[in-house]
Amino acid sequence: MTPLHPFNANASGSSQSADKRKHALVVAVILLSFFSIVLGIAIGSTGLESLMQAVNDPVALKIILDIRLPRTLGAWLAGALLGLAGALAQGLFRNPLADPYLLGSASGASLGVALVLMFYGYSTEASSWAFKLGLSGAAFLGALASVGLTLILSRGVQHTFRLLLAGIIVGVVLGALTSLTTLFDPSIIQSMQSFLLGTTSFINWGSVRIMLVALMICLTLTWTLSKALDALSLGESTASSLGINLSTLRIALIAALALATGVAVAETGLIAFVGLAAPHLVRSLVKVTHNWLVLLSSLMGGLLLLSADLVARILTAPGELPVGLFTAVIGGIYLLRLMHGQNTRHEGK
């Protein structure tokens, strides 16, 4: 039997260690998510009473099944979609500071909601199509329309920098139009607040089903494209030399990014920093290729948003803080610490 070369042995040992850390992280995040889901079912404005009485009280059981459970599962799914979208955005633009809203989807969704509120509000006299579309539908279509406008301005997907610049411009312009809409009709400001600050309060079983289907589609597509993403991380010229069609890759990634972001925003409003922070947390814990990065970012994003939602519900119970406001504060603190740590390491060198 041929003896194992010491360098090969070290490489093999390092690979096995990385695999163990990767699988351990998957198990840990899944267990923490399961614990958080149980906690989310147990916590509500009525405390633990509904959970204790659910066996004998139909009203308490209805609270558990129709309010707490879909909200808890929906919060996890929305976070998973944002975590996945964040990993895609950072891989597509090869920028660790890229977030899911970089193509203008957040501003487009906000404008869609503002327009529906301005023209129809919550009046029962609103036209039937507006009721069928609803605020969630307006947010989703607004997010997709803004991504489409970004693609038009960037003249396709051939140039990553032009795409990035077009997304920033679209975000600024649509954000200004949203502000102009609220100036024309100040009565919608209060209604817009819950969307702009992010909330999981309005998630129902229909929302859960939509987000679950979107997550499965996006995960399947990105897992298929993960090797191409790995090649893209080495540079566009390297990826092209390996035979990867960059235009097709960008189109597929943008489609998955738009779907994941649009669905999450439509159901929960604007949730800040989850999509940005989830991939960062994964990379800080384990070194993985994009197939595992996307999966772990989804799991981490779900855990982050659900945990933030639980804390937001507990801090001011029986009221609650907007979860998007809470994630913005916590995410900002985390990123500041991350930047400070990087600066300290560079100064030490």
C-alpha positions as CSV (number, residue, x, y, z in Angstrom):
1,M,0.0,0.0,0.0
2,T,1.4,3.4,-1.0
3,P,2.1,5.6,2.0
4,L,0.1,8.8,2.3
5,H,2.2,11.9,1.5
6,P,2.4,14.2,4.5
7,F,1.1,17.2,2.5
8,N,-1.9,15.2,1.3
9,A,-2.5,14.0,4.8
10,N,-2.6,17.6,6.0
11,A,-4.9,18.6,3.2
12,S,-7.2,15.7,3.8
13,G,-7.3,16.5,7.5
14,S,-8.1,20.1,6.9
15,S,-10.9,19.2,4.5
16,Q,-12.4,16.8,7.0
17,S,-12.2,19.4,9.7
18,A,-14.0,22.0,7.4
19,D,-16.7,19.4,6.6
20,K,-17.2,18.8,10.3
21,R,-17.6,22.5,11.1
22,K,-19.9,22.9,8.1
23,H,-22.2,20.1,9.2
24,A,-22.0,21.1,12.8
25,L,-23.1,24.6,11.9
26,V,-26.1,23.3,9.8
27,V,-27.2,21.1,12.8
28,A,-26.7,24.0,15.3
29,V,-28.7,26.5,13.2
30,I,-31.5,24.0,12.6
31,L,-31.8,23.2,16.3
32,L,-31.8,26.8,17.3
33,S,-34.4,27.6,14.6
34,F,-36.6,24.7,16.0
35,F,-36.2,26.1,19.5
36,S,-37.1,29.6,18.3
37,I,-40.2,28.3,16.5
38,V,-41.4,26.6,19.7
39,L,-40.7,29.8,21.6
40,G,-42.6,31.8,19.0
41,I,-45.6,29.6,19.4
42,A,-45.5,30.0,23.1
43,I,-45.1,33.8,23.2
44,G,-47.9,36.2,22.5
45,S,-49.9,39.1,23.9
46,T,-51.7,36.7,26.2
47,G,-48.4,35.2,27.4
48,L,-48.3,31.5,27.9
49,E,-51.9,31.2,28.8
50,S,-53.1,30.3,25.3
51,L,-50.5,27.6,25.0
52,M,-51.5,26.1,28.4
53,Q,-55.2,26.3,27.6
54,A,-55.0,25.1,24.0
55,V,-55.9,21.5,24.8
56,N,-59.3,22.4,26.2
57,D,-60.0,25.8,24.9
58,P,-61.0,26.2,21.1
59,V,-60.3,29.9,21.2
60,A,-56.8,29.4,22.6
61,L,-56.1,26.7,20.0
62,K,-57.2,29.0,17.3
63,I,-54.8,31.7,18.5
64,I,-52.0,29.1,18.4
65,L,-52.8,27.7,14.9
66,D,-54.1,30.7,13.1
67,I,-52.0,33.6,14.5
68,R,-48.8,32.5,16.4
69,L,-47.8,29.5,14.2
70,P,-48.1,31.1,10.8
71,R,-46.4,34.3,12.1
72,T,-43.5,32.3,13.5
73,L,-43.0,30.2,10.5
74,G,-43.5,33.2,8.2
75,A,-40.8,35.2,10.0
76,W,-38.4,32.3,9.6
77,L,-39.2,31.9,5.9
78,A,-38.9,35.7,5.2
79,G,-35.5,35.7,6.9
80,A,-34.4,32.7,4.9
81,L,-35.4,34.4,1.7
82,L,-33.5,37.5,2.6
83,G,-30.4,35.5,3.7
84,L,-30.4,33.7,0.4
85,A,-30.9,36.9,-1.5
86,G,-28.0,38.5,0.4
87,A,-25.7,35.6,-0.5
88,L,-26.7,35.9,-4.2
89,A,-26.2,39.7,-4.3
90,Q,-22.8,39.4,-2.7
91,G,-21.8,36.6,-5.1
92,L,-23.2,38.4,-8.2
93,F,-21.5,41.7,-7.4
94,R,-18.4,40.1,-5.7
95,N,-18.9,42.6,-2.9
96,P,-19.4,41.6,0.7
97,L,-21.4,44.8,1.4
98,A,-24.0,44.0,-1.3
99,D,-27.5,43.5,0.1
100,P,-30.8,42.2,-1.4
101,Y,-32.2,45.7,-2.1
102,L,-29.3,46.8,-4.3
103,L,-31.2,46.6,-7.5
104,G,-33.9,49.0,-6.3
105,S,-36.5,46.4,-5.2
106,A,-37.1,48.0,-1.8
107,S,-37.9,51.4,-3.3
108,G,-40.1,49.9,-5.9
109,A,-42.0,47.9,-3.3
110,S,-42.5,51.0,-1.2
111,L,-43.7,53.0,-4.2
112,G,-46.2,50.2,-5.1
113,V,-47.6,50.2,-1.6
114,A,-47.8,54.0,-1.4
115,L,-49.7,54.2,-4.7
116,V,-52.3,51.6,-3.6
117,L,-52.8,53.4,-0.3
118,M,-53.1,56.8,-2.0
119,F,-55.7,55.7,-4.6
120,Y,-57.6,53.1,-2.6
121,G,-56.6,53.1,1.0
122,Y,-58.4,50.6,3.2
123,S,-61.9,51.7,2.0
124,T,-64.5,49.0,1.4
125,E,-65.4,51.0,-1.7
126,A,-62.1,50.2,-3.4
127,S,-62.4,48.4,-6.7
128,S,-62.4,44.6,-6.6
129,W,-59.1,44.2,-8.4
130,A,-57.4,46.4,-5.8
131,F,-58.6,44.1,-3.1
132,K,-57.4,41.0,-5.0
133,L,-54.1,42.6,-5.6
134,G,-53.7,44.0,-2.1
135,L,-50.7,45.7,-0.5
136,S,-48.6,42.5,-0.7
137,G,-49.3,42.2,-4.4
138,A,-48.5,45.9,-5.0
139,A,-45.2,45.5,-3.1
140,F,-44.2,42.4,-5.1
141,L,-45.0,43.9,-8.4
142,G,-43.3,47.2,-7.5
143,A,-40.1,45.2,-6.5
144,L,-40.2,43.3,-9.8
145,A,-40.8,46.5,-11.8
146,S,-37.9,48.2,-10.2
147,V,-35.6,45.3,-11.0
148,G,-36.9,45.4,-14.6
149,L,-36.2,49.1,-14.8
150,T,-32.7,48.6,-13.5
151,L,-32.1,46.0,-16.3
152,I,-33.4,48.5,-18.9
153,L,-31.2,51.3,-17.7
154,S,-28.1,49.0,-17.5
155,R,-28.8,47.8,-21.1
156,G,-28.9,44.2,-20.0
157,V,-26.7,42.2,-17.7
158,Q,-23.4,42.3,-19.6
159,H,-21.7,44.7,-17.3
160,T,-21.8,44.2,-13.5
161,F,-20.7,47.8,-12.6
162,R,-23.3,49.3,-14.9
163,L,-26.0,47.1,-13.3
164,L,-24.9,48.1,-9.8
165,L,-25.0,51.8,-10.8
166,A,-28.4,51.5,-12.4
167,G,-29.8,49.8,-9.3
168,I,-28.6,52.6,-7.1
169,I,-30.1,55.3,-9.4
170,V,-33.4,53.4,-9.6
171,G,-33.5,53.1,-5.8
172,V,-32.9,56.8,-5.3
173,V,-35.5,57.9,-7.9
174,L,-38.2,55.6,-6.8
175,G,-37.5,56.5,-3.1
176,A,-38.0,60.1,-4.1
177,L,-41.3,59.3,-5.8
178,T,-42.5,57.5,-2.7
179,S,-41.7,60.5,-0.6
180,L,-43.5,62.7,-3.1
181,T,-46.6,60.4,-2.9
182,T,-46.7,60.8,0.8
183,L,-46.5,64.6,0.4
184,F,-49.5,64.6,-1.9
185,D,-51.5,62.4,0.6
186,P,-50.1,62.8,4.2
187,S,-52.9,60.5,5.4
188,I,-51.1,57.4,4.2
189,I,-48.0,58.1,6.2
190,Q,-49.2,56.2,9.2
191,S,-50.2,53.2,7.1
192,M,-46.9,53.3,5.3
193,Q,-45.0,53.2,8.6
194,S,-45.6,49.5,9.3
195,F,-44.4,48.6,5.8
196,L,-41.3,50.8,5.9
197,L,-40.3,49.7,9.4
198,G,-41.0,46.0,8.7
199,T,-43.4,43.8,10.5
200,T,-44.5,40.1,10.7
201,S,-47.9,40.9,12.3
202,F,-49.9,40.4,9.1
203,I,-48.4,37.0,8.0
204,N,-51.0,34.3,7.5
205,W,-51.0,30.7,6.2
206,G,-51.3,32.0,2.6
207,S,-48.1,34.1,3.1
208,V,-46.4,31.0,4.5
209,R,-47.2,28.9,1.5
210,I,-46.1,31.6,-1.0
211,M,-42.8,32.1,0.8
212,L,-42.1,28.4,1.1
213,V,-42.6,27.9,-2.6
214,A,-40.4,30.9,-3.5
215,L,-37.7,29.6,-1.1
216,M,-37.7,26.1,-2.7
217,I,-37.5,27.6,-6.2
218,C,-34.7,29.9,-5.4
219,L,-32.7,27.3,-3.4
220,T,-33.0,24.8,-6.3
221,L,-31.9,27.4,-8.9
222,T,-29.0,28.7,-6.9
223,W,-27.7,25.3,-5.9
224,T,-27.6,24.4,-9.6
225,L,-25.6,27.6,-10.3
226,S,-23.3,27.3,-7.3
227,K,-20.3,26.1,-9.2
228,A,-20.6,29.0,-11.7
229,L,-20.8,31.4,-8.7
230,D,-17.6,29.9,-7.4
231,A,-15.9,30.5,-10.7
232,L,-17.3,34.1,-10.8
233,S,-15.8,34.8,-7.5
234,L,-12.4,34.4,-9.2
235,G,-13.2,37.2,-11.6
236,E,-15.2,37.6,-14.8
237,S,-12.3,36.8,-17.1
238,T,-11.5,33.6,-15.2
239,A,-15.2,32.5,-15.3
240,S,-15.4,33.2,-19.0
241,S,-12.2,31.2,-19.6
242,L,-13.8,28.2,-17.8
243,G,-16.7,28.3,-20.4
244,I,-19.3,30.0,-18.2
245,N,-21.9,32.1,-20.1
246,L,-21.9,35.2,-17.8
247,S,-25.0,36.8,-19.4
248,T,-27.1,33.7,-18.7
249,L,-25.6,33.3,-15.2
250,R,-26.5,37.0,-14.4
251,I,-30.0,36.6,-15.7
252,A,-30.6,33.5,-13.6
253,L,-29.1,35.1,-10.5
254,I,-31.1,38.3,-10.9
255,A,-34.3,36.3,-11.4
256,A,-33.7,34.4,-8.1
257,L,-32.6,37.5,-6.3
258,A,-35.7,39.4,-7.5
259,L,-38.1,36.6,-6.6
260,A,-36.6,36.0,-3.1
261,T,-36.5,39.7,-2.3
262,G,-39.9,40.6,-3.8
263,V,-41.7,37.8,-1.9
264,A,-40.1,38.6,1.4
265,V,-40.7,42.4,1.1
266,A,-44.3,41.8,0.0
267,E,-45.1,39.8,3.1
268,T,-43.1,41.6,5.8
269,G,-42.2,45.1,4.5
270,L,-38.6,46.4,4.6
271,I,-36.4,44.3,6.9
272,A,-33.0,45.8,7.2
273,F,-29.6,44.0,7.5
274,V,-30.8,40.4,7.7
275,G,-29.8,39.8,4.0
276,L,-26.5,41.6,4.6
277,A,-25.5,40.1,7.9
278,A,-26.5,36.4,7.4
279,P,-23.8,35.6,4.8
280,H,-21.2,37.5,6.9
281,L,-22.0,35.4,9.9
282,V,-21.7,32.2,7.9
283,R,-18.3,33.2,6.5
284,S,-17.0,34.2,9.9
285,L,-17.9,30.8,11.2
286,V,-16.9,28.4,8.4
287,K,-15.2,28.6,5.0
288,V,-17.6,27.1,2.3
289,T,-18.2,27.2,-1.4
290,H,-21.4,28.9,-2.7
291,N,-23.6,25.8,-2.6
292,W,-23.2,25.6,1.1
293,L,-23.0,29.4,1.6
294,V,-26.4,29.9,0.0
295,L,-28.0,27.1,2.1
296,L,-26.4,28.2,5.3
297,S,-27.2,31.9,4.7
298,S,-30.8,30.9,4.2
299,L,-30.8,29.0,7.5
300,M,-29.0,31.8,9.3
301,G,-31.3,34.5,7.9
302,G,-34.3,32.6,9.1
303,L,-32.8,32.2,12.6
304,L,-31.8,35.9,12.7
305,L,-35.2,37.3,11.7
306,L,-37.2,34.9,13.9
307,S,-34.9,35.7,16.9
308,A,-35.3,39.4,16.2
309,D,-39.0,39.1,16.0
310,L,-39.2,37.2,19.3
311,V,-37.1,39.9,21.1
312,A,-39.2,42.7,19.5
313,R,-42.3,41.0,20.8
314,I,-40.9,40.3,24.3
315,L,-39.3,43.7,25.0
316,T,-42.5,45.8,25.0
317,A,-45.2,43.1,25.6
318,P,-48.1,43.1,25.2
319,G,-47.1,45.7,22.5
320,E,-44.2,45.1,20.2
321,L,-41.4,46.9,18.4
322,P,-41.3,46.9,14.5
323,V,-38.9,44.1,13.8
324,G,-37.3,46.0,10.9
325,L,-36.4,48.8,13.2
326,F,-34.9,46.3,15.7
327,T,-32.8,44.4,13.0
328,A,-31.6,47.8,11.7
329,V,-30.2,48.8,15.1
330,I,-28.7,45.4,15.9
331,G,-27.4,44.9,12.3
332,G,-25.8,48.3,12.4
333,I,-24.0,47.6,15.7
334,Y,-22.8,44.2,14.3
335,L,-21.4,45.7,11.1
336,L,-19.7,48.5,13.0
337,R,-18.0,45.9,15.3
338,L,-17.0,43.9,12.2
339,M,-15.5,47.0,10.5
340,H,-13.7,47.9,13.8
341,G,-12.3,44.4,14.1
342,Q,-11.0,44.5,10.5
343,N,-9.4,47.9,10.9
344,T,-7.7,46.7,14.1
345,R,-6.3,43.7,12.3
346,H,-5.0,45.8,9.5
347,E,-3.3,48.3,11.9
348,G,-1.7,45.3,13.7
349,K,-0.1,44.2,10.5
